[in-house]
Amino acid sequence: TYVMFPSDWDHSALPEIGYELVEVSHDDSKYREIENLFQQTMKDYSIGRLRRTRSPTLWQHFQLQKEHMEKRSPGQQVDEQLLFHGMSPSHVPVICEQNFNWRISGTHGTTYGKGSYFARDASYSHQYCPSSIDHHSMFVAQVLVGDFVWGNQVYLRPPTRPGISNRLLDSCVHNRKNPSIFVIFEKHQIYPAYILEYT
């Protein structure tokens, strides 16, 4: 399958392996969208810098995973969301290179399952950013949350779909009616799209 890269990537300058970080300008519509999401719960903070991650390898994995999920539920749109993930700045290179892995990136509790945790609200992710430094960093990731179920700390993967014992659900949440925390067990459902620095 040939995977299309986003139209705003400079295709002539993409790294063959690894990744590059590109500054997102204040007038970019994506900057305004992310700033708006961030400010909904972080009004006392301001964004200092937003960079986009360009990783052809991780993007291809993400797109193929999306295609697989679409084929599994024909005619249904896969639920994809922009979500926040707070972490120490020292984890940025390894996540940009290898994607999220809760074993490497450290785990901040496993209440809803042993996976990577993402939040709709930046204020939740902010709790996991070290406070000893003058500026904080968090990822804004594109996440294929798909079909979710209420999480449980014993889960190492999502439970199976009702009536289909060989097929798993896609993610776990803390509240099915109004989910704001998502646990992802399969890293190809995540693309670490932006790094947001704020004070």
MDAnalysis code that builds the backbone (N, CA, C; Angstrom):
import MDAnalysis as mda
import numpy as np

u = mda.Universe.empty(597, n_residues=199, atom_resindex=np.repeat(np.arange(199), 3), trajectory=True)
u.add_TopologyAttr("name", ["N", "CA", "C"] * 199)
u.add_TopologyAttr("resid", np.arange(1, 200))
u.add_TopologyAttr("resname", ["THR", "TYR", "VAL", "MET", "PHE", "PRO", "SER", "ASP", "TRP", "ASP", "HIS", "SER", "ALA", "LEU", "PRO", "GLU", "ILE", "GLY", "TYR", "GLU", "LEU", "VAL", "GLU", "VAL", "SER", "HIS", "ASP", "ASP", "SER", "LYS", "TYR", "ARG", "GLU", "ILE", "GLU", "ASN", "LEU", "PHE", "GLN", "GLN", "THR", "MET", "LYS", "ASP", "TYR", "SER", "ILE", "GLY", "ARG", "LEU", "ARG", "ARG", "THR", "ARG", "SER", "PRO", "THR", "LEU", "TRP", "GLN", "HIS", "PHE", "GLN", "LEU", "GLN", "LYS", "GLU", "HIS", "MET", "GLU", "LYS", "ARG", "SER", "PRO", "GLY", "GLN", "GLN", "VAL", "ASP", "GLU", "GLN", "LEU", "LEU", "PHE", "HIS", "GLY", "MET", "SER", "PRO", "SER", "HIS", "VAL", "PRO", "VAL", "ILE", "CYS", "GLU", "GLN", "ASN", "PHE", "ASN", "TRP", "ARG", "ILE", "SER", "GLY", "THR", "HIS", "GLY", "THR", "THR", "TYR", "GLY", "LYS", "GLY", "SER", "TYR", "PHE", "ALA", "ARG", "ASP", "ALA", "SER", "TYR", "SER", "HIS", "GLN", "TYR", "CYS", "PRO", "SER", "SER", "ILE", "ASP", "HIS", "HIS", "SER", "MET", "PHE", "VAL", "ALA", "GLN", "VAL", "LEU", "VAL", "GLY", "ASP", "PHE", "VAL", "TRP", "GLY", "ASN", "GLN", "VAL", "TYR", "LEU", "ARG", "PRO", "PRO", "THR", "ARG", "PRO", "GLY", "ILE", "SER", "ASN", "ARG", "LEU", "LEU", "ASP", "SER", "CYS", "VAL", "HIS", "ASN", "ARG", "LYS", "ASN", "PRO", "SER", "ILE", "PHE", "VAL", "ILE", "PHE", "GLU", "LYS", "HIS", "GLN", "ILE", "TYR", "PRO", "ALA", "TYR", "ILE", "LEU", "GLU", "TYR", "THR"])
u.atoms.positions = np.array([
    [0.845, -1.190, 0.000],
    [0.000, 0.000, 0.000],
    [0.884, 1.244, 0.000],
    [0.584, 2.200, -0.879],
    [1.347, 3.449, -0.891],
    [0.697, 4.419, 0.095],
    [1.494, 4.943, 0.993],
    [0.966, 5.853, 2.017],
    [1.268, 7.295, 1.623],
    [0.229, 8.123, 1.626],
    [0.401, 9.550, 1.326],
    [0.873, 10.283, 2.576],
    [1.848, 11.186, 2.390],
    [2.279, 12.015, 3.509],
    [1.418, 13.282, 3.545],
    [1.312, 13.926, 4.715],
    [0.502, 15.150, 4.801],
    [0.973, 16.197, 3.798],
    [0.039, 16.983, 3.288],
    [0.349, 17.946, 2.220],
    [1.291, 19.057, 2.693],
    [1.320, 19.323, 4.010],
    [2.196, 20.408, 4.477],
    [3.612, 19.929, 4.799],
    [3.931, 18.664, 4.509],
    [5.304, 18.185, 4.674],
    [6.085, 18.500, 3.402],
    [7.324, 18.913, 3.568],
    [8.188, 19.132, 2.409],
    [8.733, 17.765, 1.981],
    [8.121, 17.199, 0.934],
    [8.453, 15.829, 0.540],
    [9.894, 15.667, 0.077],
    [10.492, 16.759, -0.410],
    [11.868, 16.662, -0.904],
    [12.876, 16.620, 0.239],
    [12.424, 16.977, 1.447],
    [13.387, 17.077, 2.557],
    [13.101, 16.084, 3.683],
    [12.315, 15.061, 3.407],
    [11.980, 14.110, 4.471],
    [13.162, 13.199, 4.786],
    [13.400, 12.938, 6.076],
    [14.497, 12.013, 6.403],
    [14.117, 10.587, 6.012],
    [15.091, 9.827, 5.503],
    [14.775, 8.434, 5.122],
    [14.567, 7.587, 6.356],
    [15.384, 7.846, 7.366],
    [15.157, 7.169, 8.645],
    [15.114, 8.226, 9.723],
    [14.535, 7.881, 10.865],
    [14.451, 8.840, 11.957],
    [13.375, 9.882, 11.721],
    [13.613, 11.077, 12.228],
    [12.581, 12.114, 12.197],
    [13.230, 13.485, 12.124],
    [12.415, 14.496, 11.849],
    [12.875, 15.882, 11.973],
    [11.780, 16.679, 12.660],
    [12.167, 17.743, 13.318],
    [11.202, 18.618, 13.990],
    [11.144, 19.942, 13.251],
    [9.927, 20.385, 12.953],
    [9.745, 21.609, 12.174],
    [8.865, 22.573, 12.967],
    [9.349, 23.806, 13.072],
    [8.606, 24.848, 13.795],
    [7.253, 25.106, 13.119],
    [6.194, 25.222, 13.918],
    [4.868, 25.565, 13.377],
    [4.632, 27.049, 13.657],
    [4.322, 27.804, 12.616],
    [4.188, 29.255, 12.798],
    [2.853, 29.609, 13.455],
    [2.847, 30.769, 14.131],
    [1.654, 31.228, 14.867],
    [0.437, 31.408, 13.965],
    [0.680, 31.706, 12.677],
    [-0.491, 31.939, 11.797],
    [-0.993, 30.646, 11.165],
    [-0.313, 29.546, 11.429],
    [-0.760, 28.265, 10.878],
    [-2.083, 27.861, 11.542],
    [-3.031, 27.345, 10.761],
    [-4.345, 26.974, 11.318],
    [-4.197, 25.863, 12.363],
    [-3.193, 24.996, 12.196],
    [-2.968, 23.908, 13.163],
    [-2.499, 24.481, 14.498],
    [-1.677, 25.525, 14.430],
    [-1.211, 26.172, 15.666],
    [-2.414, 26.705, 16.443],
    [-3.312, 27.362, 15.723],
    [-4.490, 27.957, 16.390],
    [-5.412, 26.872, 16.961],
    [-5.528, 25.761, 16.217],
    [-6.377, 24.666, 16.702],
    [-5.820, 24.077, 18.006],
    [-4.503, 23.847, 18.026],
    [-3.875, 23.249, 19.213],
    [-3.875, 24.241, 20.379],
    [-3.615, 25.516, 20.071],
    [-3.649, 26.541, 21.112],
    [-5.038, 26.602, 21.762],
    [-6.061, 26.496, 20.937],
    [-7.430, 26.527, 21.428],
    [-7.714, 25.320, 22.338],
    [-7.296, 24.123, 21.914],
    [-7.473, 22.917, 22.739],
    [-6.731, 23.063, 24.070],
    [-5.491, 23.569, 23.992],
    [-4.650, 23.729, 25.177],
    [-5.277, 24.721, 26.164],
    [-5.729, 25.873, 25.627],
    [-6.252, 26.946, 26.474],
    [-7.578, 26.592, 27.161],
    [-8.281, 25.591, 26.652],
    [-9.553, 25.220, 27.277],
    [-9.393, 24.860, 28.748],
    [-8.248, 24.246, 29.092],
    [-8.036, 23.884, 30.506],
    [-6.742, 24.461, 31.084],
    [-5.999, 25.273, 30.288],
    [-4.703, 25.799, 30.744],
    [-4.621, 27.309, 30.513],
    [-5.655, 28.013, 30.959],
    [-5.746, 29.464, 30.689],
    [-4.600, 30.283, 31.277],
    [-3.971, 29.803, 32.360],
    [-2.897, 30.566, 33.011],
    [-1.524, 30.311, 32.392],
    [-1.482, 29.519, 31.347],
    [-0.206, 29.180, 30.708],
    [-0.222, 29.643, 29.263],
    [0.976, 29.837, 28.715],
    [1.000, 30.215, 27.298],
    [2.022, 29.366, 26.543],
    [1.710, 29.112, 25.283],
    [2.585, 28.290, 24.448],
    [3.792, 29.113, 24.023],
    [4.975, 28.556, 24.235],
    [6.185, 29.250, 23.806],
    [6.617, 28.794, 22.424],
    [6.325, 27.515, 22.140],
    [6.830, 26.948, 20.888],
    [6.034, 25.694, 20.556],
    [5.761, 25.521, 19.268],
    [5.087, 24.305, 18.811],
    [5.874, 23.762, 17.621],
    [6.273, 22.491, 17.714],
    [7.017, 21.876, 16.613],
    [6.291, 20.630, 16.130],
    [6.334, 20.427, 14.832],
    [5.699, 19.261, 14.223],
    [6.754, 18.169, 14.025],
    [6.392, 16.939, 14.336],
    [7.289, 15.800, 14.110],
    [7.039, 15.242, 12.724],
    [8.094, 15.123, 11.940],
    [7.964, 14.468, 10.633],
    [8.775, 13.177, 10.669],
    [8.066, 12.066, 10.774],
    [8.720, 10.763, 10.762],
    [8.010, 9.892, 9.736],
    [8.595, 9.742, 8.544],
    [7.946, 8.934, 7.510],
    [7.598, 7.522, 7.989],
    [8.491, 6.912, 8.771],
    [8.251, 5.534, 9.227],
    [7.046, 5.459, 10.154],
    [7.020, 6.329, 11.176],
    [5.901, 6.283, 12.133],
    [4.590, 6.669, 11.455],
    [4.661, 7.614, 10.507],
    [3.444, 8.028, 9.798],
    [2.869, 6.867, 8.976],
    [3.754, 6.130, 8.314],
    [3.299, 4.993, 7.507],
    [2.641, 3.932, 8.380],
    [3.268, 3.628, 9.520],
    [2.672, 2.641, 10.443],
    [1.277, 3.101, 10.887],
    [1.186, 4.381, 11.199],
    [-0.085, 4.955, 11.688],
    [-1.170, 4.864, 10.613],
    [-0.815, 5.213, 9.380],
    [-1.793, 5.190, 8.284],
    [-2.236, 3.759, 7.949],
    [-1.295, 2.810, 7.989],
    [-1.650, 1.414, 7.718],
    [-2.560, 0.868, 8.815],
    [-2.303, 1.275, 10.056],
    [-3.162, 0.862, 11.173],
    [-4.575, 1.431, 10.987],
    [-4.638, 2.684, 10.545],
    [-5.940, 3.331, 10.315],
    [-6.710, 2.598, 9.217],
    [-5.993, 2.246, 8.156],
    [-6.595, 1.511, 7.038],
    [-7.151, 0.164, 7.512],
    [-6.366, -0.520, 8.332],
    [-6.779, -1.814, 8.881],
    [-8.054, -1.653, 9.716],
    [-8.100, -0.602, 10.537],
    [-9.275, -0.372, 11.391],
    [-10.504, -0.001, 10.549],
    [-10.270, 0.730, 9.448],
    [-11.386, 1.095, 8.559],
    [-11.956, -0.149, 7.853],
    [-11.066, -1.042, 7.438],
    [-11.511, -2.264, 6.758],
    [-12.328, -3.152, 7.691],
    [-11.972, -3.109, 8.950],
    [-12.646, -3.942, 9.944],
    [-14.086, -3.485, 10.196],
    [-14.324, -2.189, 10.019],
    [-15.675, -1.643, 10.225],
    [-16.078, -0.847, 8.987],
    [-16.438, -1.545, 7.893],
    [-16.743, -0.849, 6.636],
    [-17.870, 0.169, 6.811],
    [-17.681, 1.332, 6.169],
    [-18.707, 2.373, 6.222],
    [-18.680, 3.193, 7.490],
    [-17.805, 2.826, 8.409],
    [-17.717, 3.567, 9.678],
    [-16.419, 4.351, 9.709],
    [-16.500, 5.572, 10.169],
    [-15.290, 6.392, 10.301],
    [-14.578, 6.002, 11.599],
    [-13.249, 5.829, 11.523],
    [-12.491, 5.503, 12.742],
    [-12.380, 6.768, 13.592],
    [-12.643, 6.627, 14.879],
    [-12.571, 7.773, 15.791],
    [-11.104, 8.133, 16.032],
    [-10.686, 9.274, 15.453],
    [-9.305, 9.760, 15.623],
    [-9.360, 11.085, 16.361],
    [-8.512, 11.258, 17.378],
    [-8.543, 12.484, 18.174],
    [-7.141, 13.045, 18.394],
    [-7.085, 14.364, 18.589],
    [-5.832, 15.021, 18.993],
    [-5.833, 15.043, 20.512],
    [-4.850, 14.371, 21.126],
    [-4.841, 14.237, 22.584],
    [-3.469, 14.616, 23.147],
    [-3.458, 14.978, 24.421],
    [-2.227, 15.432, 25.085],
    [-1.568, 14.287, 25.869],
    [-0.238, 14.400, 25.996],
    [0.514, 13.435, 26.801],
    [1.665, 14.192, 27.463],
    [1.630, 14.287, 28.776],
    [2.680, 14.985, 29.515],
    [3.846, 14.063, 29.827],
    [5.055, 14.593, 29.767],
    [6.246, 13.756, 30.040],
    [7.447, 14.648, 30.313],
    [8.544, 14.017, 30.678],
    [9.801, 14.730, 30.861],
    [10.403, 15.023, 29.485],
    [10.990, 16.214, 29.285],
    [11.607, 16.535, 27.986],
    [12.642, 15.499, 27.543],
    [13.234, 14.774, 28.500],
    [14.255, 13.781, 28.132],
    [13.668, 12.617, 27.326],
    [12.322, 12.455, 27.375],
    [11.698, 11.362, 26.622],
    [11.383, 11.738, 25.165],
    [11.524, 13.022, 24.828],
    [11.126, 13.469, 23.484],
    [11.849, 12.702, 22.370],
    [13.196, 12.620, 22.382],
    [13.871, 11.951, 21.248],
    [13.448, 10.500, 21.062],
    [13.335, 9.748, 22.164],
    [13.007, 8.324, 22.024],
    [11.573, 8.142, 21.515],
    [10.644, 9.017, 21.925],
    [9.262, 8.908, 21.443],
    [9.191, 9.287, 19.964],
    [9.901, 10.342, 19.577],
    [9.905, 10.753, 18.163],
    [10.511, 9.674, 17.268],
    [11.467, 8.942, 17.809],
    [12.172, 7.912, 17.037],
    [11.410, 6.591, 17.018],
    [10.868, 6.197, 18.190],
    [10.320, 4.837, 18.331],
    [8.833, 4.802, 18.641],
    [8.225, 5.962, 18.822],
    [6.817, 6.075, 19.215],
    [6.672, 5.787, 20.713],
    [5.439, 5.850, 21.188],
    [5.169, 5.669, 22.612],
    [5.277, 4.194, 22.995],
    [5.919, 3.969, 24.118],
    [6.004, 2.629, 24.681],
    [5.967, 2.825, 26.184],
    [4.887, 2.408, 26.812],
    [4.745, 2.712, 28.247],
    [5.847, 2.089, 29.093],
    [6.505, 1.037, 28.583],
    [7.604, 0.435, 29.348],
    [8.821, 1.351, 29.378],
    [9.028, 2.090, 28.259],
    [10.205, 2.975, 28.168],
    [9.885, 4.356, 28.721],
    [8.728, 4.890, 28.324],
    [8.405, 6.267, 28.703],
    [8.027, 6.385, 30.176],
    [7.995, 5.270, 30.864],
    [7.612, 5.307, 32.261],
    [6.105, 5.249, 32.365],
    [5.637, 4.841, 33.498],
    [4.195, 4.700, 33.650],
    [3.734, 5.479, 34.866],
    [2.690, 6.252, 34.710],
    [2.159, 7.067, 35.808],
    [0.862, 6.423, 36.296],
    [1.001, 5.235, 36.824],
    [-0.213, 4.555, 37.276],
    [-0.811, 3.737, 36.151],
    [-1.563, 2.721, 36.520],
    [-2.128, 1.810, 35.518],
    [-3.597, 1.537, 35.847],
    [-4.271, 2.553, 36.352],
    [-5.649, 2.388, 36.821],
    [-6.581, 1.803, 35.770],
    [-6.389, 2.202, 34.504],
    [-7.314, 1.760, 33.448],
    [-6.653, 0.811, 32.448],
    [-5.491, 0.256, 32.836],
    [-4.795, -0.671, 31.960],
    [-3.332, -0.291, 31.790],
    [-2.516, -1.264, 31.415],
    [-1.073, -1.030, 31.240],
    [-0.810, -0.642, 29.785],
    [-0.905, 0.634, 29.525],
    [-0.693, 1.147, 28.178],
    [-0.223, 2.584, 28.259],
    [-0.238, 3.297, 27.133],
    [0.128, 4.721, 27.100],
    [-1.139, 5.546, 27.308],
    [-1.044, 6.531, 28.193],
    [-2.216, 7.334, 28.575],
    [-2.224, 8.670, 27.827],
    [-3.382, 9.026, 27.294],
    [-3.569, 10.295, 26.582],
    [-4.802, 10.988, 27.127],
    [-4.774, 12.316, 27.100],
    [-5.870, 13.076, 27.697],
    [-6.448, 14.102, 26.738],
    [-7.760, 14.269, 26.808],
    [-8.447, 15.321, 26.044],
    [-8.055, 16.690, 26.603],
    [-7.846, 16.749, 27.935],
    [-7.566, 18.018, 28.624],
    [-6.081, 18.149, 28.932],
    [-5.498, 19.246, 28.469],
    [-4.070, 19.478, 28.711],
    [-3.764, 19.558, 30.207],
    [-4.731, 20.019, 31.010],
    [-4.490, 20.159, 32.454],
    [-4.201, 18.798, 33.107],
    [-4.820, 17.741, 32.581],
    [-4.558, 16.395, 33.125],
    [-3.116, 15.990, 32.806],
    [-2.691, 16.194, 31.549],
    [-1.328, 15.816, 31.140],
    [-0.278, 16.661, 31.858],
    [-0.642, 17.899, 32.181],
    [0.285, 18.815, 32.864],
    [0.771, 18.223, 34.198],
    [-0.072, 17.423, 34.841],
    [0.314, 16.809, 36.124],
    [1.530, 15.903, 35.986],
    [1.789, 15.430, 34.759],
    [2.883, 14.492, 34.540],
    [4.108, 15.147, 33.910],
    [4.108, 16.495, 33.901],
    [5.277, 17.236, 33.412],
    [6.092, 17.663, 34.630],
    [7.402, 17.388, 34.657],
    [8.208, 17.754, 35.833],
    [8.110, 19.251, 36.113],
    [7.972, 19.597, 37.389],
    [7.786, 21.018, 37.735],
    [9.100, 21.701, 38.097],
    [10.213, 20.967, 38.046],
    [11.493, 21.548, 38.469],
    [12.132, 22.409, 37.384],
    [11.536, 22.416, 36.183],
    [12.139, 23.190, 35.096],
    [11.258, 24.385, 34.766],
    [11.858, 25.420, 34.152],
    [11.097, 26.658, 33.947],
    [10.089, 26.571, 32.808],
    [10.279, 25.616, 31.896],
    [9.236, 25.442, 30.880],
    [8.893, 23.960, 30.777],
    [7.688, 23.682, 30.379],
    [7.200, 22.307, 30.319],
    [7.034, 21.881, 28.858],
    [7.025, 20.575, 28.649],
    [6.774, 20.032, 27.309],
    [5.694, 18.974, 27.384],
    [4.846, 18.946, 26.380],
    [3.928, 17.818, 26.253],
    [3.732, 17.502, 24.777],
    [3.392, 16.261, 24.512],
    [3.081, 15.860, 23.148],
    [1.612, 16.127, 22.857],
    [1.338, 16.479, 21.611],
    [-0.032, 16.485, 21.107],
    [-0.016, 15.403, 20.037],
    [-0.724, 14.309, 20.301],
    [-0.648, 13.142, 19.421],
    [-1.950, 12.940, 18.658],
    [-1.816, 12.404, 17.442],
    [-2.980, 11.935, 16.704],
    [-3.191, 10.496, 17.160],
    [-4.370, 10.232, 17.703],
    [-4.619, 8.922, 18.311],
    [-5.881, 8.300, 17.723],
    [-5.744, 7.049, 17.255],
    [-6.897, 6.297, 16.756],
    [-7.524, 5.599, 17.961],
    [-8.465, 6.279, 18.610],
    [-9.058, 5.686, 19.823],
    [-10.033, 4.571, 19.453],
    [-10.629, 4.652, 18.250],
    [-11.497, 3.578, 17.765],
    [-12.658, 3.278, 18.698],
    [-12.934, 1.985, 18.883],
    [-14.022, 1.552, 19.779],
    [-13.425, 1.282, 21.148],
    [-13.980, 1.924, 22.169],
    [-13.373, 1.800, 23.498],
    [-14.324, 1.187, 24.521],
    [-13.718, 0.805, 25.620],
    [-14.457, 0.163, 26.708],
    [-13.888, 0.697, 28.017],
    [-14.639, 0.563, 29.084],
    [-14.169, 1.010, 30.395],
    [-12.927, 0.213, 30.784],
    [-11.879, 0.895, 31.225],
    [-10.604, 0.238, 31.519],
    [-10.559, -0.459, 32.867],
    [-9.493, -1.227, 33.039],
    [-9.280, -1.966, 34.286],
    [-7.777, -2.154, 34.455],
    [-7.295, -2.037, 35.692],
    [-5.841, -2.074, 35.901],
    [-5.195, -3.412, 35.534],
    [-5.977, -4.473, 35.405],
    [-5.373, -5.764, 35.052],
    [-5.149, -5.914, 33.544],
    [-5.731, -5.010, 32.749],
    [-5.640, -5.170, 31.289],
    [-4.231, -4.911, 30.773],
    [-3.736, -5.861, 29.980],
    [-2.476, -5.680, 29.246],
    [-2.786, -5.357, 27.791],
    [-4.056, -5.451, 27.440],
    [-4.573, -5.138, 26.103],
    [-6.072, -4.925, 26.284],
    [-6.754, -4.325, 25.312],
    [-8.198, -4.140, 25.490],
    [-8.902, -5.500, 25.463],
    [-10.075, -5.607, 26.079],
    [-10.804, -6.878, 26.019],
    [-11.343, -7.162, 24.611],
    [-11.857, -8.360, 24.421],
    [-12.367, -8.739, 23.095],
    [-13.709, -8.065, 22.826],
    [-14.044, -7.999, 21.549],
    [-15.323, -7.417, 21.140],
    [-16.450, -8.371, 21.516],
    [-17.577, -7.819, 21.930],
    [-18.698, -8.687, 22.290],
    [-19.080, -9.581, 21.107],
    [-19.102, -10.895, 21.344],
    [-19.517, -11.832, 20.302],
    [-18.441, -12.187, 19.282],
    [-17.244, -11.530, 19.369],
    [-16.153, -11.864, 18.418],
    [-14.899, -12.132, 19.256],
    [-14.706, -13.372, 19.616],
    [-13.664, -13.690, 20.606],
    [-12.238, -13.505, 20.099],
    [-12.053, -13.451, 18.765],
    [-10.678, -13.317, 18.255],
    [-10.353, -11.879, 17.842],
    [-11.226, -10.922, 18.184],
    [-10.984, -9.532, 17.785],
    [-11.103, -8.598, 18.992],
    [-10.054, -7.787, 19.191],
    [-10.021, -6.911, 20.371],
    [-10.689, -5.562, 20.091],
    [-11.137, -4.929, 21.160],
    [-11.530, -3.516, 21.067],
    [-10.251, -2.697, 20.897],
    [-10.382, -1.366, 20.723],
    [-9.205, -0.562, 20.350],
    [-8.524, 0.159, 21.511],
    [-9.296, 0.561, 22.522],
    [-8.690, 1.320, 23.618],
    [-9.570, 1.234, 24.857],
    [-9.034, 1.735, 25.966],
    [-9.787, 1.768, 27.225],
    [-9.935, 3.218, 27.687],
    [-11.011, 3.486, 28.421],
    [-11.291, 4.833, 28.919],
    [-11.703, 4.758, 30.386],
    [-11.761, 5.922, 31.036],
    [-12.181, 5.959, 32.442],
    [-13.689, 6.195, 32.560],
    [-14.315, 6.614, 31.438],
    [-15.738, 6.957, 31.477],
    [-16.277, 6.830, 30.055],
    [-17.147, 5.888, 29.836],
    [-17.591, 5.631, 28.458],
    [-18.500, 6.727, 27.913],
    [-19.253, 7.373, 28.795],
    [-20.203, 8.392, 28.315],
    [-19.499, 9.689, 27.941],
    [-18.490, 10.051, 28.730],
    [-17.781, 11.308, 28.477],
    [-16.278, 11.079, 28.653],
    [-15.659, 10.338, 27.723],
    [-14.255, 9.961, 27.928],
    [-13.296, 11.134, 27.758],
    [-12.376, 11.281, 28.717],
    [-11.333, 12.305, 28.557],
    [-9.943, 11.710, 28.769],
    [-9.884, 10.448, 29.220],
    [-8.602, 9.744, 29.370],
    [-8.689, 8.464, 28.550],
    [-7.687, 8.259, 27.691],
    [-7.676, 7.094, 26.810],
    [-6.385, 6.308, 27.031],
    [-6.503, 4.998, 27.098],
    [-5.331, 4.125, 27.234],
    [-5.169, 3.351, 25.927],
    [-3.982, 3.482, 25.334],
    [-3.695, 2.848, 24.045],
    [-2.616, 1.790, 24.258],
    [-2.873, 0.591, 23.779],
    [-1.961, -0.531, 23.992],
    [-1.118, -0.838, 22.748],
    [-1.587, -0.396, 21.585],
    [-0.921, -0.689, 20.308],
    [-0.322, 0.612, 19.786],
    [1.023, 0.680, 19.730],
    [1.659, 1.976, 19.427],
    [1.365, 2.486, 18.016],
    [1.014, 1.605, 17.075],
    [0.715, 2.078, 15.722],
    [-0.602, 2.866, 15.647],
    [-1.366, 2.869, 16.751],
    [-2.577, 3.696, 16.811],
    [-2.247, 5.146, 17.190],
    [-0.955, 5.426, 17.347],
    [-0.531, 6.753, 17.817],
    [0.462, 7.337, 16.818],
    [0.304, 8.642, 16.531],
    [1.364, 9.359, 15.819],
    [1.746, 10.564, 16.684],
    [3.001, 10.630, 17.167],
    [3.423, 11.736, 18.049],
    [3.608, 13.026, 17.238],
    [2.499, 13.675, 16.912],
    [2.485, 14.697, 15.865],
    [3.166, 16.019, 16.228],
    [2.963, 16.504, 17.455],
    [3.482, 17.831, 17.830],
    [4.116, 17.787, 19.214],
    [5.116, 18.653, 19.402],
    [5.696, 18.871, 20.724],
    [5.408, 20.315, 21.095],
    [4.736, 20.465, 22.222],
    [4.286, 21.781, 22.659],
    [5.105, 22.176, 23.883],
    [5.750, 23.337, 23.820],
    [6.488, 23.846, 24.986],
    [5.733, 25.049, 25.523],
    [5.604, 25.132, 26.841],
    [4.780, 26.190, 27.416],
    [5.319, 26.627, 28.767],
    [4.911, 27.819, 29.173],
    [5.335, 28.341, 30.496],
    [4.119, 28.890, 31.217],
])
